[in-house]
Amino acid sequence: MSRVPLLDADGADPSLAQVFERFAKEGREPIALYRALANAPQLLEAYSSLARAVRAEGDPGLREMLTLRVAVLTDSDYEWSHHYRLAIRAGVTEEKVEAIPDWRVSDLFDSTERAVLACIDELHENAVTDATFAELSRHFDTAGVVWVIALGSLYELVERMVQALGVPVEPSYQPYLRSE
């Protein structure tokens, strides 16, 4: 159960209305995370802008695998359920998605994916090594390396907010919860 109200756009705050209007233009309802963050409209606006900027870059399939790996590391049902379908839509096979928890022992991941997943594992531990950074740099230019680290960091932040605020997994995402 959410520890804060899950708000809807009520027109009281212009920045809140603007963020929720973007969702309406995209043809979707605001997710529970955004409705929880709506309790602090300026934060929601800033977070929404950052999330859009980071998600707009890079390969969508790689982005979703990275996000699912953060979900595994943080034990986030919320992020897993939200990004499972996005990964499939981005062209990641179900077999590969299901292998993300044990990616190190799977032969499904190429060298670029392995470099990203290794970086995310170390980022989660706040211990990215020079060797891992160098391997990531073999696959990405500097902007790409920054993108991987920013995206991984963003989803670490997301899970911390989801957990602390008690943001529930919406019913429409429940079918995509990770099976243990």
Backbone hydrogen bonds in HBPLUS format (Angstrom, degrees):
<---DONOR---> <-ACCEPTOR-->    atom                        ^
c    i                          cat <-CA-CA->   ^        H-A-AA   ^      H-
h    n   atom  resd res      DA  || num        DHA   H-A  angle D-A-AA Bond
n    s   type  num  typ     dist DA aas  dist angle  dist       angle   num
A0003-ARG N   A0165-LEU O   2.74 MM 162  5.24 168.1  1.75 147.2 148.5     1
A0007-LEU N   A0035-ARG O   3.00 MM  28  4.83 147.5  2.11 127.7 118.4     2
A0017-ALA N   A0013-ASP O   2.99 MM   4  6.26 163.8  2.02 157.3 162.1     3
A0018-GLN N   A0014-PRO O   2.95 MM   4  6.12 150.2  2.04 142.9 151.0     4
A0019-VAL N   A0015-SER O   3.10 MM   4  6.35 159.1  2.15 146.5 150.6     5
A0020-PHE N   A0016-LEU O   3.02 MM   4  6.24 170.8  2.02 157.0 159.6     6
A0021-GLU N   A0017-ALA O   2.83 MM   4  5.89 141.6  1.98 140.7 151.9     7
A0022-ARG N   A0018-GLN O   3.16 MM   4  6.47 143.2  2.30 141.5 149.5     8
A0022-ARG N   A0019-VAL O   3.14 MM   3  5.29 126.4  2.44  97.4 110.4     9
A0024-ALA N   A0020-PHE O   3.13 MM   4  6.51 157.6  2.19 145.7 151.4    10
A0025-LYS N   A0021-GLU O   2.93 MM   4  6.25 154.7  2.00 151.2 157.6    11
A0026-GLU N   A0022-ARG O   3.06 MM   4  6.32 137.2  2.25 139.0 150.6    12
A0026-GLU N   A0023-PHE O   2.97 MM   3  5.00 126.5  2.27  96.7 111.6    13
A0028-ARG N   A0023-PHE O   3.09 MM   5  5.46 175.0  2.10 142.6 142.9    14
A0027-GLY N   A0024-ALA O   2.97 MM   3  4.95 153.0  2.05 100.1 108.5    15
A0035-ARG N   A0031-ILE O   3.07 MM   4  6.40 154.4  2.14 150.2 158.3    16
A0036-ALA N   A0032-ALA O   2.85 MM   4  6.09 142.5  1.99 148.6 158.2    17
A0036-ALA N   A0033-LEU O   3.17 MM   3  5.13 124.9  2.49  93.2 107.1    18
A0037-LEU N   A0033-LEU O   2.91 MM   4  6.20 163.9  1.93 153.4 157.8    19
A0038-ALA N   A0034-TYR O   2.92 MM   4  5.99 123.7  2.24 135.3 149.6    20
A0039-ASN N   A0036-ALA O   3.20 MM   3  6.02 169.9  2.21 119.0 122.1    21
A0040-ALA N   A0037-LEU O   2.88 MM   3  5.67 167.6  1.90 124.3 128.5    22
A0043-LEU N   A0040-ALA O   2.93 MM   3  5.41 122.0  2.27 115.9 130.5    23
A0044-LEU N   A0040-ALA O   2.98 MM   4  6.25 159.2  2.02 153.8 160.5    24
A0045-GLU N   A0041-PRO O   2.95 MM   4  6.17 160.6  1.99 149.4 154.1    25
A0046-ALA N   A0042-GLN O   3.01 MM   4  6.22 162.5  2.04 145.5 149.9    26
A0047-TYR N   A0043-LEU O   2.76 MM   4  5.91 170.8  1.77 159.8 162.8    27
A0048-SER N   A0044-LEU O   2.81 MM   4  5.84 165.1  1.83 150.9 155.7    28
A0049-SER N   A0045-GLU O   3.06 MM   4  6.23 156.4  2.11 144.4 150.3    29
A0050-LEU N   A0046-ALA O   3.00 MM   4  6.25 163.6  2.03 152.4 156.8    30
A0051-ALA N   A0047-TYR O   2.81 MM   4  6.00 171.1  1.82 160.8 163.5    31
A0052-ARG N   A0048-SER O   2.99 MM   4  6.10 159.7  2.03 145.2 150.6    32
A0053-ALA N   A0049-SER O   3.02 MM   4  6.20 161.0  2.06 148.0 153.1    33
A0054-VAL N   A0050-LEU O   2.97 MM   4  6.19 168.3  1.98 160.5 162.7    34
A0055-ARG N   A0051-ALA O   2.92 MM   4  5.94 162.4  1.95 148.7 154.4    35
A0056-ALA N   A0052-ARG O   3.00 MM   4  5.95 129.3  2.27 139.4 150.7    36
A0057-GLU N   A0054-VAL O   3.45 MM   3  5.87 161.6  2.49 108.9 113.8    37
A0063-ARG N   A0059-ASP O   2.88 MM   4  6.06 158.7  1.92 156.1 163.3    38
A0064-GLU N   A0060-PRO O   2.95 MM   4  6.17 156.1  2.01 148.0 153.3    39
A0065-MET N   A0061-GLY O   2.95 MM   4  6.22 155.1  2.01 148.2 155.3    40
A0066-LEU N   A0062-LEU O   2.93 MM   4  6.08 163.4  1.95 151.5 156.0    41
A0067-THR N   A0063-ARG O   2.98 MM   4  6.22 157.9  2.03 144.7 150.8    42
A0068-LEU N   A0064-GLU O   2.87 MM   4  6.06 158.8  1.91 147.2 152.9    43
A0069-ARG N   A0065-MET O   2.89 MM   4  6.14 145.9  2.01 144.8 154.5    44
A0070-VAL N   A0066-LEU O   3.04 MM   4  6.44 154.8  2.11 149.1 155.4    45
A0071-ALA N   A0067-THR O   2.97 MM   4  6.29 155.1  2.03 145.8 153.1    46
A0072-VAL N   A0068-LEU O   2.95 MM   4  6.28 149.6  2.05 144.6 152.0    47
A0073-LEU N   A0069-ARG O   2.94 MM   4  6.23 169.4  1.95 156.3 158.2    48
A0074-THR N   A0070-VAL O   2.87 MM   4  6.00 150.6  1.96 154.3 161.7    49
A0075-ASP N   A0071-ALA O   2.92 MM   4  5.63 105.2  2.50 131.6 146.9    50
A0076-SER N   A0071-ALA O   2.79 MM   5  4.70 158.2  1.83 141.0 146.2    51
A0075-ASP N   A0072-VAL O   3.13 MM   3  4.95 155.0  2.20 100.0 107.5    52
A0080-TRP N   A0076-SER O   3.10 MM   4  6.18 166.3  2.12 147.6 152.0    53
A0081-SER N   A0077-ASP O   2.90 MM   4  5.92 169.3  1.91 150.7 154.3    54
A0082-HIS N   A0078-TYR O   3.06 MM   4  6.21 148.2  2.16 145.5 154.5    55
A0083-HIS N   A0079-GLU O   2.95 MM   4  5.99 146.4  2.07 149.6 157.4    56
A0084-TYR N   A0080-TRP O   2.93 MM   4  5.77 133.3  2.16 152.9 160.3    57
A0087-ALA N   A0083-HIS O   2.91 MM   4  6.02 150.7  2.00 145.6 151.9    58
A0088-ILE N   A0084-TYR O   3.17 MM   4  6.54 160.1  2.21 151.1 155.9    59
A0089-ARG N   A0085-ARG O   2.86 MM   4  6.09 165.1  1.88 153.9 158.2    60
A0090-ALA N   A0086-LEU O   2.93 MM   4  6.06 134.8  2.14 136.3 148.4    61
A0090-ALA N   A0087-ALA O   3.10 MM   3  4.99 125.3  2.41  91.3 105.9    62
A0092-VAL N   A0087-ALA O   2.99 MM   5  5.42 160.1  2.03 154.2 147.7    63
A0091-GLY N   A0088-ILE O   2.99 MM   3  5.24 160.3  2.03 109.8 114.6    64
A0097-VAL N   A0093-THR O   2.91 MM   4  6.26 163.9  1.94 155.7 160.5    65
A0098-GLU N   A0094-GLU O   2.87 MM   4  6.04 166.6  1.88 154.2 157.3    66
A0099-ALA N   A0095-GLU O   3.10 MM   4  6.26 124.3  2.43 132.4 146.5    67
A0099-ALA N   A0096-LYS O   3.01 MM   3  4.96 135.8  2.21  95.9 109.1    68
A0100-ILE N   A0097-VAL O   3.18 MM   3  5.47 159.8  2.22 108.8 115.0    69
A0102-ASP N   A0099-ALA O   3.00 MM   3  5.54 133.2  2.23 115.4 127.1    70
A0103-TRP N   A0100-ILE O   3.30 MM   3  4.76 149.9  2.40 115.5 107.8    71
A0105-VAL N   A0102-ASP O   3.12 MM   3  5.94 150.5  2.21 124.3 130.6    72
A0106-SER N   A0103-TRP O   3.15 MM   3  5.10 164.6  2.17 107.1 111.4    73
A0114-ARG N   A0110-ASP O   2.91 MM   4  6.11 157.3  1.96 154.1 161.5    74
A0115-ALA N   A0111-SER O   3.00 MM   4  6.12 150.6  2.09 138.5 145.9    75
A0116-VAL N   A0112-THR O   3.04 MM   4  6.34 158.6  2.08 152.1 157.5    76
A0117-LEU N   A0113-GLU O   2.87 MM   4  6.08 169.2  1.88 154.3 157.4    77
A0118-ALA N   A0114-ARG O   2.89 MM   4  5.95 158.2  1.94 145.9 152.0    78
A0119-CYS N   A0115-ALA O   3.04 MM   4  6.17 155.9  2.10 140.6 147.4    79
A0120-ILE N   A0116-VAL O   2.92 MM   4  6.21 158.1  1.96 153.1 159.2    80
A0121-ASP N   A0117-LEU O   2.94 MM   4  6.19 155.3  2.01 146.9 153.4    81
A0122-GLU N   A0118-ALA O   3.06 MM   4  6.34 161.9  2.09 150.3 154.4    82
A0123-LEU N   A0119-CYS O   2.71 MM   4  5.87 154.5  1.78 152.1 160.8    83
A0124-HIS N   A0120-ILE O   2.95 MM   4  6.03 156.3  2.01 146.0 151.0    84
A0125-GLU N   A0122-GLU O   3.06 MM   3  5.05 123.4  2.40  94.1 108.6    85
A0127-ALA N   A0122-GLU O   2.89 MM   5  5.11 171.9  1.90 145.9 147.5    86
A0126-ASN N   A0123-LEU O   2.88 MM   3  4.76 155.0  1.95 102.2 109.9    87
A0133-PHE N   A0129-THR O   2.95 MM   4  6.18 162.9  1.98 150.6 155.8    88
A0134-ALA N   A0130-ASP O   2.82 MM   4  5.98 156.2  1.88 148.0 154.7    89
A0135-GLU N   A0131-ALA O   2.94 MM   4  6.19 155.0  2.00 145.5 152.3    90
A0136-LEU N   A0132-THR O   2.92 MM   4  6.15 159.9  1.96 150.8 156.2    91
A0137-SER N   A0133-PHE O   2.91 MM   4  6.11 150.0  2.00 143.1 152.0    92
A0138-ARG N   A0134-ALA O   3.06 MM   4  6.39 124.1  2.39 137.8 151.6    93
A0138-ARG N   A0135-GLU O   3.14 MM   3  5.15 140.6  2.30  96.4 107.7    94
A0139-HIS N   A0136-LEU O   3.05 MM   3  5.46 146.2  2.17 107.6 117.1    95
A0140-PHE N   A0136-LEU O   3.11 MM   4  6.31 130.5  2.36 143.9 158.1    96
A0144-GLY N   A0141-ASP O   2.98 MM   3  5.16 116.8  2.39 100.9 116.8    97
A0145-VAL N   A0141-ASP O   2.95 MM   4  6.31 153.4  2.02 157.2 165.5    98
A0146-VAL N   A0142-THR O   2.96 MM   4  6.23 166.7  1.98 155.6 158.9    99
A0147-TRP N   A0143-ALA O   2.89 MM   4  6.10 151.6  1.97 142.0 150.5   100
A0148-VAL N   A0144-GLY O   2.99 MM   4  6.27 161.0  2.02 150.4 153.4   101
A0149-ILE N   A0145-VAL O   3.07 MM   4  6.35 170.2  2.08 156.1 158.2   102
A0150-ALA N   A0146-VAL O   2.76 MM   4  5.89 160.7  1.79 153.5 159.9   103
A0151-LEU N   A0147-TRP O   2.83 MM   4  5.91 165.2  1.85 154.4 158.5   104
A0152-GLY N   A0148-VAL O   2.94 MM   4  6.09 165.9  1.96 149.8 154.1   105
A0153-SER N   A0149-ILE O   2.91 MM   4  5.99 157.5  1.97 144.2 151.0   106
A0154-LEU N   A0150-ALA O   2.80 MM   4  5.97 152.6  1.88 146.4 154.4   107
A0155-TYR N   A0151-LEU O   3.09 MM   4  6.37 162.7  2.12 152.9 155.6   108
A0156-GLU N   A0152-GLY O   3.06 MM   4  6.31 138.4  2.24 140.3 151.9   109
A0157-LEU N   A0153-SER O   2.99 MM   4  6.26 158.1  2.03 149.0 154.4   110
A0158-VAL N   A0154-LEU O   2.85 MM   4  6.20 156.2  1.90 148.1 155.4   111
A0159-GLU N   A0155-TYR O   3.13 MM   4  6.19 167.4  2.15 138.9 141.2   112
A0160-ARG N   A0156-GLU O   3.12 MM   4  6.37 154.9  2.18 145.8 152.8   113
A0161-MET N   A0157-LEU O   2.96 MM   4  6.27 156.1  2.01 156.1 162.6   114
A0162-VAL N   A0158-VAL O   2.83 MM   4  6.07 166.8  1.84 159.6 163.6   115
A0163-GLN N   A0159-GLU O   2.89 MM   4  5.98 167.8  1.91 150.6 153.6   116
A0164-ALA N   A0160-ARG O   3.04 MM   4  6.07 170.4  2.05 145.1 148.2   117
A0165-LEU N   A0161-MET O   2.87 MM   4  5.82 160.9  1.91 153.1 158.3   118
A0166-GLY N   A0162-VAL O   2.98 MM   4  5.77 118.2  2.37 134.0 147.5   119
A0167-VAL N   A0162-VAL O   2.99 MM   5  4.96 151.7  2.07 141.4 147.0   120
A0166-GLY N   A0163-GLN O   3.20 MM   3  5.13 144.2  2.34  96.6 107.1   121
A0173-TYR N   A0170-GLU O   2.91 MM   3  5.48 153.2  1.99 119.4 127.9   122
A0174-GLN N   A0171-PRO O   3.21 MM   3  5.17 147.9  2.32 100.3 109.6   123
A0176-TYR N   A0173-TYR O   2.96 MM   3  5.66 159.3  2.01 123.0 129.7   124
A0177-LEU N   A0174-GLN O   3.16 MM   3  5.48 162.6  2.20 121.1 119.3   125
